[in-house]
């Protein structure tokens, strides 16, 4: 499976991306690509067969026009709104800008774009792009379309008149542009910061702003550095490599703020981000990080035993390690419960297996440490008077010792919550842990409960194998 890092590398903060919402996908299919052809410097012909006369444009205007008509311009339309009483249309474009086109006598008789590039009487690439979309939708486009510098006319026809000729229903049907109507404008649409109205996102999967921000944070957490994560991983992934750099947390914080601000304001970018870093990828990354934390927690305990309070893990003794592991068991349980409903069938199975694997990583590490952790240290340690075994033995701290009437069921409670079909994938590991528990000894209730869990899974596994062999014999006959 492609890693989340590889998937995220393909995500651009620009808009040169494959459409992921239904409206964008349909629009991309209905609108043929338009690459500018430079045979005549004063004209440009798109792949859609429309030729534009650029003679009236200066050097800047021609550059904007060629950018607009290039098939790789990365421009798409989210939706457009008709302000009937004010006599203009607002076209919301995925660059987080809005183009206003109004009737003669209105504030937008000359098209206005909030990108800031159409200052004075200069039309920007968004205005020229919108002109081209309208011309392609017209019943009969002229063989040569002469552009004006300010974008207000093509052959003495305004873009507002062209919209009237084409009709909003035609734009909805053939361009697949989402359309709404309002009686009057209620915001200062000339200010880019106020231009993106999340309430206009009427897609089927739209969510409110608080939910969107929460989901954005979850998506970006895939790349969030975890304390001690980098040292535990022996891989060479982007996250691991950057995590070794001291400034990575600062870089991640700044980067995540940039992405979060745009995704919270722009519905189309949020949907693209959502498609790349989908719930399956987020959940798998979450449990992979937990497994790395488990690995590092045990390594930190070993370092503490080797070097003591002056080493790289001065406080990660038996008690602190046990606390850390309990927290991770609780995290595995809560993360799976919170994420399971958003997962695909295949993703749910993978994530469930990852969660069980993380629980078994913890349990295996604990059952391997049924000993006085300080027995062989070569640094001075002052033991407490009548120090209990739990203080120096991780196994005793979390599972207990034979003869104890401990009511704890460390990891067992969480394992029971997973379907039999998931635990069957780990039956060998479960059996290995059971044999170690028997060899060390454990509280009777814990040993009995764990034996029943493993025995039940083992019987189901053998029953499935027997059924498979019987079915094979019947087929051979």
BELGICOR-V127027 format. One record per residue. N is the residue number from 1. BURIAL is + if it has 16 or more other C-alpha atoms within 10 Angstrom, else -. Layout:
n=N burial=BURIAL
n=N burial=BURIAL
This chain:
n=1 burial=-
n=2 burial=-
n=3 burial=-
n=4 burial=+
n=5 burial=+
n=6 burial=-
n=7 burial=-
n=8 burial=-
n=9 burial=-
n=10 burial=-
n=11 burial=+
n=12 burial=-
n=13 burial=-
n=14 burial=-
n=15 burial=+
n=16 burial=-
n=17 burial=+
n=18 burial=-
n=19 burial=+
n=20 burial=+
n=21 burial=+
n=22 burial=-
n=23 burial=+
n=24 burial=+
n=25 burial=-
n=26 burial=+
n=27 burial=+
n=28 burial=+
n=29 burial=-
n=30 burial=-
n=31 burial=-
n=32 burial=-
n=33 burial=+
n=34 burial=+
n=35 burial=+
n=36 burial=+
n=37 burial=+
n=38 burial=-
n=39 burial=-
n=40 burial=-
n=41 burial=-
n=42 burial=-
n=43 burial=+
n=44 burial=+
n=45 burial=+
n=46 burial=+
n=47 burial=-
n=48 burial=-
n=49 burial=-
n=50 burial=+
n=51 burial=+
n=52 burial=+
n=53 burial=+
n=54 burial=+
n=55 burial=+
n=56 burial=-
n=57 burial=+
n=58 burial=-
n=59 burial=-
n=60 burial=-
n=61 burial=+
n=62 burial=+
n=63 burial=-
n=64 burial=+
n=65 burial=+
n=66 burial=+
n=67 burial=+
n=68 burial=+
n=69 burial=+
n=70 burial=+
n=71 burial=+
n=72 burial=-
n=73 burial=+
n=74 burial=-
n=75 burial=+
n=76 burial=+
n=77 burial=+
n=78 burial=+
n=79 burial=+
n=80 burial=+
n=81 burial=+
n=82 burial=+
n=83 burial=+
n=84 burial=-
n=85 burial=-
n=86 burial=+
n=87 burial=+
n=88 burial=+
n=89 burial=+
n=90 burial=+
n=91 burial=+
n=92 burial=+
n=93 burial=+
n=94 burial=+
n=95 burial=+
n=96 burial=+
n=97 burial=+
n=98 burial=+
n=99 burial=+
n=100 burial=+
n=101 burial=+
n=102 burial=+
n=103 burial=+
n=104 burial=-
n=105 burial=-
n=106 burial=-
n=107 burial=-
n=108 burial=+
n=109 burial=+
n=110 burial=+
n=111 burial=+
n=112 burial=+
n=113 burial=+
n=114 burial=+
n=115 burial=+
n=116 burial=-
n=117 burial=-
n=118 burial=+
n=119 burial=-
n=120 burial=-
n=121 burial=-
n=122 burial=+
n=123 burial=+
n=124 burial=+
n=125 burial=+
n=126 burial=+
n=127 burial=+
n=128 burial=+
n=129 burial=+
n=130 burial=+
n=131 burial=+
n=132 burial=+
n=133 burial=-
n=134 burial=+
n=135 burial=+
n=136 burial=+
n=137 burial=+
n=138 burial=+
n=139 burial=-
n=140 burial=-
n=141 burial=-
n=142 burial=-
n=143 burial=-
n=144 burial=-
n=145 burial=+
n=146 burial=+
n=147 burial=+
n=148 burial=+
n=149 burial=+
n=150 burial=+
n=151 burial=+
n=152 burial=+
n=153 burial=+
n=154 burial=+
n=155 burial=-
n=156 burial=-
n=157 burial=-
n=158 burial=+
n=159 burial=+
n=160 burial=+
n=161 burial=-
n=162 burial=+
n=163 burial=+
n=164 burial=-
n=165 burial=-
n=166 burial=+
n=167 burial=-
n=168 burial=+
n=169 burial=-
n=170 burial=-
n=171 burial=+
n=172 burial=+
n=173 burial=-
n=174 burial=-
n=175 burial=+
n=176 burial=+
n=177 burial=+
n=178 burial=+
n=179 burial=+
n=180 burial=-
n=181 burial=-
n=182 burial=-
n=183 burial=-
n=184 burial=-
n=185 burial=-
n=186 burial=-
n=187 burial=-
n=188 burial=-
n=189 burial=+
n=190 burial=+
n=191 burial=-
n=192 burial=-
n=193 burial=-
n=194 burial=-
n=195 burial=+
n=196 burial=+
n=197 burial=-
n=198 burial=-
n=199 burial=-
n=200 burial=+
n=201 burial=+
n=202 burial=-
n=203 burial=-
n=204 burial=-
n=205 burial=-
n=206 burial=-
n=207 burial=+
n=208 burial=-
n=209 burial=-
n=210 burial=-
n=211 burial=-
n=212 burial=+
n=213 burial=+
n=214 burial=-
n=215 burial=+
n=216 burial=+
n=217 burial=+
n=218 burial=+
n=219 burial=+
n=220 burial=+
n=221 burial=+
n=222 burial=+
n=223 burial=+
n=224 burial=+
n=225 burial=+
n=226 burial=-
n=227 burial=-
n=228 burial=+
n=229 burial=+
n=230 burial=+
n=231 burial=-
n=232 burial=+
n=233 burial=+
n=234 burial=-
n=235 burial=-
n=236 burial=-
n=237 burial=-
n=238 burial=-
n=239 burial=+
n=240 burial=+
n=241 burial=-
n=242 burial=+
n=243 burial=+
n=244 burial=-
n=245 burial=-
n=246 burial=-
n=247 burial=-
n=248 burial=+
n=249 burial=+
n=250 burial=-
n=251 burial=-
n=252 burial=+
n=253 burial=-
n=254 burial=-
n=255 burial=-
n=256 burial=+
n=257 burial=-
n=258 burial=-
n=259 burial=+
n=260 burial=+
n=261 burial=-
n=262 burial=-
n=263 burial=+
n=264 burial=+
n=265 burial=+
n=266 burial=+
n=267 burial=+
n=268 burial=+
n=269 burial=+
n=270 burial=+
n=271 burial=+
n=272 burial=+
n=273 burial=+
n=274 burial=+
n=275 burial=-
n=276 burial=+
n=277 burial=+
n=278 burial=+
n=279 burial=+
n=280 burial=+
n=281 burial=+
n=282 burial=+
n=283 burial=+
n=284 burial=+
n=285 burial=+
n=286 burial=+
n=287 burial=+
n=288 burial=+
n=289 burial=+
n=290 burial=+
n=291 burial=+
n=292 burial=+
n=293 burial=+
n=294 burial=+
n=295 burial=+
n=296 burial=+
n=297 burial=+
n=298 burial=+
n=299 burial=+
n=300 burial=+
n=301 burial=+
n=302 burial=+
n=303 burial=+
n=304 burial=+
n=305 burial=+
n=306 burial=+
n=307 burial=-
n=308 burial=+
n=309 burial=+
n=310 burial=-
n=311 burial=-
n=312 burial=-
n=313 burial=+
n=314 burial=-
n=315 burial=+
n=316 burial=+
n=317 burial=+
n=318 burial=+
n=319 burial=+
n=320 burial=-
n=321 burial=+
n=322 burial=+
n=323 burial=-
n=324 burial=+
n=325 burial=+
n=326 burial=+
n=327 burial=-
n=328 burial=+
n=329 burial=+
n=330 burial=-
n=331 burial=+
n=332 burial=+
n=333 burial=+
n=334 burial=-
n=335 burial=-
n=336 burial=+
n=337 burial=-
n=338 burial=-
n=339 burial=-
n=340 burial=+
n=341 burial=-
n=342 burial=-
n=343 burial=+
n=344 burial=-
n=345 burial=-
n=346 burial=-
n=347 burial=+
n=348 burial=+
n=349 burial=+
n=350 burial=+
n=351 burial=+
n=352 burial=+
n=353 burial=+
n=354 burial=+
n=355 burial=+
n=356 burial=+
n=357 burial=+
n=358 burial=+
n=359 burial=+
n=360 burial=+
n=361 burial=+
n=362 burial=+
n=363 burial=+
n=364 burial=+
n=365 burial=+
n=366 burial=+
n=367 burial=+
n=368 burial=-
n=369 burial=-
n=370 burial=+
n=371 burial=-
n=372 burial=+
n=373 burial=+
n=374 burial=+
n=375 burial=-
n=376 burial=-
n=377 burial=-
n=378 burial=-
n=379 burial=-
n=380 burial=-
n=381 burial=-
n=382 burial=-
n=383 burial=-
n=384 burial=-
n=385 burial=-
n=386 burial=-
n=387 burial=-
n=388 burial=-
n=389 burial=+
n=390 burial=+
n=391 burial=+
n=392 burial=+
n=393 burial=+
n=394 burial=+
n=395 burial=+
n=396 burial=+
n=397 burial=+
n=398 burial=+
n=399 burial=+
n=400 burial=+
n=401 burial=+
n=402 burial=+
n=403 burial=-
n=404 burial=-
n=405 burial=-
n=406 burial=-
n=407 burial=-
n=408 burial=-
n=409 burial=+
n=410 burial=+
n=411 burial=+
n=412 burial=-
n=413 burial=-
n=414 burial=+
n=415 burial=+
n=416 burial=-
n=417 burial=-
n=418 burial=+
n=419 burial=-
n=420 burial=-
n=421 burial=-
n=422 burial=+
n=423 burial=+
n=424 burial=+
n=425 burial=-
n=426 burial=+
n=427 burial=+
n=428 burial=-
n=429 burial=+
n=430 burial=+
n=431 burial=+
n=432 burial=-
n=433 burial=+
n=434 burial=+
n=435 burial=-
n=436 burial=-
n=437 burial=+
n=438 burial=-
n=439 burial=-
n=440 burial=-
n=441 burial=-
n=442 burial=+
n=443 burial=+
n=444 burial=+
n=445 burial=+
n=446 burial=+
n=447 burial=+
n=448 burial=-
n=449 burial=-
n=450 burial=+
n=451 burial=+
n=452 burial=-
n=453 burial=+
n=454 burial=+
n=455 burial=+
n=456 burial=-
n=457 burial=+
n=458 burial=+
n=459 burial=-
n=460 burial=-
n=461 burial=+
n=462 burial=-
n=463 burial=-
n=464 burial=-
n=465 burial=-
n=466 burial=-
n=467 burial=-
n=468 burial=-
n=469 burial=-
n=470 burial=-
n=471 burial=-
n=472 burial=-
n=473 burial=-
n=474 burial=-
n=475 burial=-
n=476 burial=-
n=477 burial=-
